[in-house]
Amino acid sequence: MIHKYTVASLVVLALLLTGAIYSATAIDPLAKITPQSPAVAQASTTDNTDNGHQTKVDIDPQAKSTNSNNPVKNVYLTFDDGPNSHYTGLILDILKKYGIRASFVVVGNAIEKNPEVLKRIVHEGHCLINHTYSHDYKKIYSSPWVFLNDLQLCNQSIASVTGSTVTIFRAPGGPSNLNNSYFDLLSKHGYKSIGWNVTSADTDPKGVSPEAIYNNVINGVLEIEKMHRAPIILMHDGTEINLGQATLDPAVRNYISNRESDVAALPGIIEFLQGRGYTFAIVDAQTPPAW
Ligand SMILES: [Zn+2]
């Protein structure tokens, strides 16, 4: 009996300590994110450096849009680099609360660390996209065959947990890293590339606030609407960082706090998209290319 209570106390203590560690970098997730006024949004520039597109917003964010090439107004939320033992679950909780689906762009070596998280993603109706096994730029961009092999390894990890493979992939860093020899080989093997056209810029090593993530996404969506395309939004749930490090350098700290910002910004982003009449779709073979 005493032993049982001791174990229970240790579990409680461990949970408290975990909370303390995360709260060190946490931004209050309950804090209300106030959208920028249209005037401010018009003046701001979204730095979409991830996809090489600088966008300037010059339309009324409150106005409902019609979209001829995206008549059902699909929007795709995508989360890269997981599954992650902490942040993926927080994001799944938010998606469940709103009753919406998203696409998780998963890395093979993260699946091996967090197979239960991958199971939960699939069980809750979200889709998986192959993001290579290693996510190691030096390796995967050394040749098309190495890249293909890394995709196959990731598919082995996915299949070991879910029983099936996926044919849609996202190149780490984006499709612009691939030339025609990559695309030729990958399409021969049945793979289809998916990029993004709206970035949250949540990998900024200088750190990014929930408000900045919210505004980056909203401004990007408004820009994509003008092009009559379906927004494919890039965010991150994963971290490739070893949290066991004794001391974290500032860039690493910022990377972690950026994930906290993602979690804090997500409800506001979802509510904005719902307010504009979007349907939350998951990426499949019919999903139009980002560009
Ligand atoms: Zn990635």
Residues whose N, C-alpha, C, O or C-beta is under 5 A from the ligand:
A	BS01	ZN	D80 D81 P172 G173
